[in-house]
Amino acid sequence: MTVQDVDRVSFAEEWERWHRTHEQALADPHGFLAITSLRWLSPEPTRFEDAPGAWSSGPEGVVVELADGEELTVDGTAAHGRYVFGTIAERDSVYAGYGDAVIEIAKRGGHDIVRPRHPGNPLRTAFTHTPAYAPDPRWVRAGRYLPFDEPRAITVGAAVEGLEHVYDAPGQVEFEVAGETYRLTAFNGKRPGSLMVLLTDATSGVTTYAANRSVQIDAPDDTGRVTLDFNRATNLPCAYTDLATCPLPPTENRLPVAIEAGERIPLERGGRP
């Protein structure tokens, strides 16, 4: 199928439905826009103004010491006094209820963190939408998946200075733009067999967020064919808040070509409607 064969009205309507669902998830009462602080835990129990208890990280993993009258809800059960969350795996998160808020307990870059999420956070309540390029079928690109013999551990930087992330990359995705061939290192996607690429391009820092965007890719077919829909290039949470630890693209994923598709700089970062 060529671009000329696409029903542009249906294409745009489908994109609008997808983007509306994506925006709803972003603005969830306990989503990233609800985060009020990013706390790096240490062995010393420390209290935070937006979460109950004194939090620490040590040999037992993450521990909270709740004072009289303080309560968290963990897996539907009320927790009081001293509660041990244990060791949190890298990139995992555990959530505890606190009134109408949620406390995220997580590990990022080898560090235990706490991120309270309050529905009334002004960043969330003031959110309206994310600007994006008009959907265009020409930015749906056929590609080819090139698997590595073995997954490679790829170290990338993070939105937080000094932090690093390590991801297993199963292979690369090859595609063409304006007669040039490019390859992007791919990480595992949200669904089994699917892929995800982090990238910047010539629009980054101009019309799109400077640090990164991501594209989800359905699992390759039996011949390795994939489809990259750059209309669905989305911002990561760090595009909206400094309280995120998002990964940066590997060097080879910094494209010299302008990908004029997908989400643009958020209004919260000075983007244009």
Buried (B, 14 or more C-beta within 10 A) or exposed (E): EEEEEBEEEEBBEEBEEBBEEBBEEBBEBBBBBBBBBBBEBEEEBBEBEBBBBBBBBEEEBBBBBBEEEBBBBBEEEEBEEEBEBEEBEEBEEBBBBBEEBBBBBBBBBEBBBBBBBBBEBEBBEEBEEBBBBEBBBEBBBEBBBBEEEEBEEBEBBBBBEEBEBEBEBBBBBBBEBEEEEBBBBBBBBEEEEBBBBBBBBBBBEEBBBEBBBBBBBBEBEEEBEBEBBBBBBBBBBBBBBEBBBBBBBBEEBBBEEBBBBBBBBBBBBEBEE
